[in-house]
Amino acid sequence: MFKQNKNIFTGLFMAVCSVLFTYPSMAGNDGFVFGPRGLGTGQSGLLHTDIWANHNNIGALGWLKKSGAGVSFDNRYNLKSFNQIALTGALVSKKYGVVGIGVSRFGSELFSQSKASLGWAKSFGIASIGLQGQWYQVAADEFPSRHYLILNFGGLAKLTSKVHFAASIQNLNQAKASDFQSDKIPTIVRAGLSFLPNNKVKLISEIQKDLDKKSIFKIGIEYEVLRKVWARTGFSSQIQQVSGGVGFEWNQFQFDYAIANHPQLGWTNSIGINFIFGKSQSDQKEPSKGENDKENK
Amino acid sequence: MKYWLFILILAFGLNTQKLFGQTYPRPEIQVEDFIENLFNLQSSDVNYEDLYEQLLLLYSNPLDLNDATPDELRNTYILSEKQVQDFLSHRQKTGKLLSIYELQSIPSFDQNTIYALLPFVIVNETPLNQDNKGLFKRIAIEPNNSLIVRGSRTLENQKGYSEAIPNASGDLPARYLGDPNKIFLRYRVSHVKDFSIGFTSEKDPGEQLRWNPATKQYGMDFWSAHFMVENKGLFKKAIVGDYQYMFGQGLVYSAGFAVGKGSEPVTTVRRSSIGIRPYTSVLEGLFFRGGAATLGFKNFEVTALVSSKSVDGNIQSASDTVDNDFIENFTSSINITGFHRTPTELANKQTNRETMLGTSVIYKEKTGKWELGALATSIQYQFPIIRRPSVYNQFDFNGSLNQNLSFTGQYNYQNFSFFGESAISKGGGHASVAGLVGSIGKGLDISMVARNYSRDYHAFYSNGFGEATRNVNERGIYWGLKYRAHPKWLVAAYYDRFVFPYLAFQADGPSWGDEYLSRITFSPSKTTSFFIQYRNESKLRNLASNQTPTDILVTTRRQNWVMQADVKANSWLSVRTRVQGSMWNQEKGNPQTYGLAISQDLNFDFGKVSISNRFSLFDTDDYNNRQYLYEKNVLYAFSIPALNGRGIRVYSLIQFSLNRKFDFWLRVARTIQRDQKTIGSGNEEIKGNSRTDLVVQIRYKI
C-alpha cells in the first residue's frame, strides 16, 4: 500500500517537474526567492536589505543594522512534495560587518534539497559586498545522496538615497552535479535596481539569468500602507508568475505573508516570522514620519 | 512661481473676477493627441472609430468644476486619485471656484495637469436654474448650439458602384443600391446640467436616399434624436429618445465606452458610474431607444430604463420537427455594422425587435467616501438568436431572453480608490472585476485590476476591463504605474497577464499570455515634447504556418515601438515627426516579419484659417504588421487608417472660420500604392493604385 502510494507520488512529482522544466529557471529549487517579503515583490529578493539576504543576496546583508533571526515556510502549487522550510539568522557588528547563517530544506522524502550556509558581508561607503559558502545536499529516493560546496557572492550599492543597485552570483565556483553529461549545479546571476521615490515606496526591478536558460525579468513594489504595515505586489515575465503579499511589524516581531500564482501550476503560499534584536531592522523599514507628511500632504 | 501667479490673479480677480472667469478662452480639444495618449494605438482588434465617437460624446460637454462629481472628474482620465481628492477638499473648504485660475492653488495640481484639463472644463459663474426663464425660453436663447452638415466620398470608382456582370454560374454579384456619397447631419443644443436636445442622421456610402416605408427607408438611412432634462425637482435626469446607460465597471451596461489598456496606465482602468447619457453618435448598435429617468431621494439614486428598438439580422425559418405546420423564425446573429447598401443588407434591416427593461439603485454616501449599487435588467428579442453550433461558440448566448443582475461598489481611502463589480447572467454565467487606483507619492500613481469572466457570461452591452473585446472566458491581473519624476519627464508603464480558459479567437485551446508597455515622455518646454514607447505582447495562438489538420498553439509575439517629436515653432507653425514600427513572430513558425511607418506633419494656424498637412510612408511585410496612424480630420470626424503593404499616404485639411456663425472644413486624403493593381477588396475594390477621399463640412451656429 505504502509502496503504491509512493509510486503515485513519484509519478506526480515527475509530472510536475516536467512542467517545471519547460519554464525557464524553475527547475529544482535554485531560482526561487526565499522569504515571503521577496515572494510578495514579484519573486525578487536581491534588493531587500533584511535578514533574508542570507538566502537572496549575501551582499545586501552588509547594510543590516540590527541582528535578527527568522523562519519561513513555503508551499508551492499546493503539492505536498513542494514544501520548503528555511531559517535565517544574522549577527551585526558595527566594526566587523555582518555574519549570517542560513538553513533550508525543500522537498519530501522522495526528493529533497538541503542547504546550509555561512556568510559575511560589510558595507564600505556606498557599497556593500558579501561572500558566502554553502553546503548543498541533493537527495533522491533510492539514489545515494550527493553534496556539494557552493560559493555565492553579492553586493548592493546605494548610488543615491533613492536609487540602489545590487548584483549577485550564485554558485561562483560552478560546482558539478555529476560527471554524467557534465551536469552542473545552476549558476545564477542576478542584477537589479530599486528606486525609492519616497519613504513609503520601493520599486524593484531585477533580471535573473541562469547560464543555461532564458532570462527572467521581475518587477516588484512595496508600499507602506499604514505605519509599519506593508503591501507588496509584483510579477515576473517569462514565467508569468504574479504575486502579492502583506507584512507588519509588532514590537520586535515582523510577520509576512505572500501568495503567488502561476498560470498553469497554480498557487504558492509563503509565511514567515522574523525576530529583531533591537527595535527596527533596516533602513528600508524605518519610516520617518515627518518626511512622509511632507511628501504626501 | 505658481504662487506668485496665483496671487497676481487673485489681486486682479478681486475686481475683475467676472471678466477673468468668463473670458478665459477654452482651448480647442486636440483630440488626436489626447486619444493617442489614452489608447494603445497598435492594438489589433479594437474599433478605433467607435472609441473615438464615444470619447467625443464624453467631451462635447465641458465639465463645470463647481458642480462636477468625483466620478465626472475621474472620467476625464486626466486627474490622479490624489488630485481628485485634493480638488474636492479644496472646493469643500473654500467654496465654489471663482475662476479657472484657482486650480493653481491646489498643491497637487501641476502645470501639466492644468493645461491638460483646460479644454474639458469650465467654471460656471451663473448658477443654473436660477434665472427665472422657463425651460423652452432657455433652450431658445442657448448659445451652445450648432448644426453640422458633412459630405464625403471616395473619388475613384469602386466595384460596388459598377454594373454587375453575371459570374460563371450565371449569378449576379451584389452591388450597392445607392450612390458613393456619405452624408452626415447633426444638430445639438445643450446646456451643462440643464438640458440637451439634438438629432443625428447619416447615410453611408452605397446606401440609398429614398423614402420607402416598405423597406424601412426614411430618407437618410439612420436617424437618432433625444430630449433630455437634468435637475428638475426629483428628477436628476430624464430622457426621451436615444440614450446610453453606464453602470458600475461596465460588466452589464458600459455605454459602449471604454479605454482600457493604453499609454495612460492608471486613470483609464477604472470606469465611472455616469448613468444616463444622450446618444448623439451614428454607430447603429450601441444605444437604447425609448426613455429613462434617474430620481434622487436623499442619498439614493433610482433609475428606470425602457427601450425598444429594431436591430438588423437575417431572419431564417425552420419547421418544427414534431409539428410541421409550426414554423419557427430565428436569427443566427445580430448585425451592428449599420450598413444597408446591398439588397441583402437592406432586407436584413430592422428585422428583429429588442426590448430592454432595467432598473438600478445606487446609494452614495454623503461625503462621497463610498457607494453601492445594484442593477437588474432584461433584454428580450422578438426572434431568438440561434447560432450555428461549433466548439468555439457553444457557450455563447442562444435564445431570446437574457437577464443580468449586477452589484457594484467603490470605496475611497486616503489617496486610494477601490472599485469593483460582480454580475451574473441568465443561465449562471458570472463576471467580476475589482481594482484600485492610488497615488503613493508625489507624482507617483499606481493601478491594479483583477478580473474573472466565465465562458458562459452573457451581456450584450458590456465593455469591462479586459484583454479580449468581450467580457467572457478571461482571467487576468493588471498593474499600471505612472511617474512624473520631474515636470519635464513622465514615465508610464503597465503589465498585464491573462488566461483564456476556453477556446478563444485564433486559439483552438486554452491559452494565456502577457503584455507590457512603457512610455517615456520628455517635454523640455511647453511647445516641445518627445516620447518613445515600446509594447510587447506574447500570447498563445494557432500556428499560422501549421500544415497538420490539428491546430497547434504557439507563443505569438507582437512588438511595437514609436518615437515622436512635436515642436510648436511659433504662433502659426507646428511640426510633428513620428516613426513607428512593429515586429511579429511565432515560435516554430515562419521568420519574423516587420512593419514601419514614418510620418511628417506640417500644421499652419493663421487664426481664421488653419491648414494641416501630412506626408507619410509605410512599408509592412504582412497584415500582422499593419500600421495605424492617427490623422486629423474635420471637427467631430475621425480617421485612423490601417496601413498595410508599401506606399505613401498624404492628406491636407483646411479649416476656415467665416464669422462667428459659419465654419468650413475641406479635407483631401490620398493613398498611393505603386506596386498594387487594385486597392481594397469586395465591393470596396478600386482598380488602380491609389485611393482619394474627400470630405467637406459646414458648421452653423444658429
Interface residues (C-beta under 8 A of the other chain):
Chain A: P197 N198 K200 V201 L203 I219 I221 Y223 T233 F235 S237 Q240 V242 N261 P263 Q264 E295 N296
Chain B: N415 I440 G441 K442 G443 L444 I446 M448 I477 W479 L481 Y483 A485 Y495 R497 V499 W512 G513 D514 Y516
